[in-house]
Amino acid sequence: MAKYDFDEIIPRRGTNSVKWDEEPAADILPMWVADMDFRTAPCVVEALRRKVGHGIYGYATVPKSYYDAVTEWFARRHDWAPESGWILPVTGVIPALSAILRALTRPGDQVLVLTPVYNHFFIAIDNSGCKPAECELICRDNTYTVDFDALERQAAAPEVKLMLLCNPHNPAGRVWTPEELRRIGDICLRHDVFVVADEIHCELVMPEFRYTPFASLSEEFCRRSVTCASPSKAFNLAGLQVANIFAADAKIREKITRALEINETGMISPFAIEALTAAYNEGAEWLDALNAYLWENYLALRDYFARNLPQFPVLPLEGTYLAWIDCRATGLSSDALTEKLLGEGRLHVNSGAIYGAAGEGFIRLNIACPRKLLDEGLERLKRTLLD
């Protein structure tokens, strides 16, 4: 018997869950937002239980043990040794991105993104008064690569001041190689474009692939970038609101600190401190088991499509738990297909259109759920797509 039971179905309807309660009808199966249907690691549950037992939940200072847990985790797990002094705790990666953009750009600047890409990038860019400069990834032979010539041209534009880099990439499922990251970094250095690396999915990497922190590749990359990371996706802690910004350059760090103070998003809760510390200090075995289960889910999905829906290619999943599916054979827009899946199939997925024009014709499907729920979702997809 497996040590961790990822097959257990835990009822979430009626728990104020964004994923399960946004569409309150009891017959709708949600496979959209990046939120897992697994309990977090037992070590995290136990750490939170101890904190709850204390009974006082006042304002918390971030202790040295928190910073040690972060730096030691990245050193052990990812061969990157960020310094404690670089770390700015924050309530989430989305607030972090907003604060960074406000600190490092001016209204009217352009921000480079590789599309299709996480939809909140566009929201953060718009909220900062900037404009997105979309560089579409090349989709060829059922996988995505960077169009480096286009990236060079766009980075050279004087209005482009900053690049939001998604590593691993959501929703394309790519785990960028060191070579790809170096080419991206070199282009940005040549054109004085600052890199902000959103690496929130860094722990969710499938077999035979390896996440490389962008800032780990050179001292210059480290100095001319900041990194955002969090245990929230990998350990299912999004509701606890905890993330970290890594900023090696003191002047950049000072600007971001000021933006966090203005936005009042720099104070994390005592529960966030305990959860992150336990996850990073004690959660590696659970995380390895989770990634193995997610890989089996992906293989099941891929094989199901190959047998039953071969006209709808499933892109390779190197990282994240978000399957990216090419549904252009339906002839429907992503929004129309998503509405059809919800209305007829009672299945809630993400429309590819929210990830930029390059996402049109695709859907994003969250496979971080017990196998029984995945199987049910696939049956609903088949019935609706073949109708």
Secondary structure, DSSP 8 states (H G I E B T S, - for coil): --SS-TT-----TTTT-HHHHSS--TT-EE--SS--SS---HHHHHHHHHHHHH---------HHHHHHHHHHHHHHHS----GGGEEEES-HHHHHHHHHHHH--TT-EEEEEES--HHHHHHHHHTT-EEEEEE-EEETTEEE--HHHHHHHHTSTTEEEEEEESS-TTT-----HHHHHHHHHHHHHTT-EEEEE-TTTT-B-TT-----GGGS-HHHHHTEEEEE-STTTTT-GGG--EEEEE-SHHHHHHHHHHHHHHT-----HHHHHHHHHHHHH-HHHHHHHHHHHHHHHHHHHHHHHHH-TTS-B---SBSSEEEEE-GGG-S-HHHHHHHHHHTT-EE-EEGGGG-GGGTTEEEEE--S-HHHHHHHHHHHHHHHT-
